[in-house]
Amino acid sequence: MRIFHKTESWNSKVNFVDENDRFVGFDTDQYCCEDADWFIADTPQSTTQEDAIQPEEMAGWLFDPDFFEEVNGGEFDQGGMVIFRMCKGGEEKFLHLYNCHNGYYSHGFTSGQGDVTERNECI
């Protein structure tokens, strides 16, 4: 899996693309009173993680198209978090996209495969 993050022309975008051309894209451009970001953890989380990893690449990892989870409320206020599972052999990790906000600042994310968009939503 390749992770395109903070490239010169797409400074506030992050895109994850696996070897099967399955993708997740997220806009992290922030305004005023919000906290939008992403992290990868060994298990699904219900809160943000201070010490979570943000790798540049994850060779051999593939998205599981059958897994998608949402977390709302709590520390996210009117925002939320979405979770995608990634697998490699018998291992799994979880990509978390989150946005903590007061109802005024949503962030878009998309996921799908190739030219097919399966999700085009906001948190």
N, C-alpha and C positions, 0 to 999 in steps of 0.2 A: 504494500500500500504506500502510495506517495502522498505526502502532506504538503500542500502549497499554502504557505502562511507568510504574511507580511512581505510579499514581493513588492518591488518598486511601484508598479502601476496599480496594484490591488492591495494597498496597505491595510485595509480593515476587513479583508475577506480571508476566509480559510476554506480550503477545499481538500477533501479526502477522496482519493480514487484508488480502488483496488484493481487487481489483475483481471477481473471479470468486467471491468469498466463500470462497476457499481460505484456510485458517488454520493457524498454528502457535502453540501456547501452551506456556509453560515456567514452572515454579515455581522461583524463585531463593532462597527462604527458607533461610538458612544456619544451621547449628549448628556448634559446636566446630571440628573440624579438617577443613575442606573449603573449596573455592573453586568456586562455581557461578556462571556468568555467561554472557553471549552477546556476539558481535561480528559485524560484516559485513566481508568482505574481497573483494578482486578475484579471488582464486583460492582453491580449497580448501586449507586449512592442516592440518598434522598436530600443531601445537602452538598454545597460546594466543598472542595478539598484544597486546603492551603498548599499541601506538599505534593499534589498530583503532577503527573508528567505531561509534557507537551513535546513529544519527539518530532524530529524532522522527517523521519521515514520509519515504516514498520514492514520490512520485507516479508512477504509471504502471508500476511494477514488479509483476510477476506471478510466483507460484511455478510452477516446472516440476514437474508431478506425477510425472514419470518419473525424477526424480533424488533419491536419498537415499543418503548415505554415512555409515559409522560409523568412528570411530578409537578404538582401545582400547590400554591399556598406556601405556608411556612415562611422561611427566610426569603422567598422569591416575591413576596407581597402579591402584586397582581401579575407578575411574570410567571416563569416556570422553567422547567428543564425537560429536555428530551434525551433519550438514551438509545444508542444503537449498539448491538453486539458485533464483535469481530472475533473470528476464529482462525486458528492456525494449528493444524493437527488436532490434538486433544485439548489444547489450551483455549481460553477465551479471555477477552478484555472488553471493556465497555467505554464507548465514546459518549461523553456527556456534553451537551450544548445547553447553556443556561443564560437567563436574563432575569436579574432582580430589578424590578421597577415599580413605580406607583400608578401605572395604568396609562401613561402617556408615551412610553418609549418601547415599542415592540421591535423585535429583530427577526428578520426572515431567515428561513432555512429551506433547503430543497434536498430531496433525495430521489434516487432512481437508478436506472441502468441505461447506459448508452444515450440514445435520443429520447428515452421515455422517462418523464418525471412522474414519480409515484406520490410524492408529498411536496407541497409548496405552501408552507404554513408560517406562522409567526409565534414567537414566545415572548 
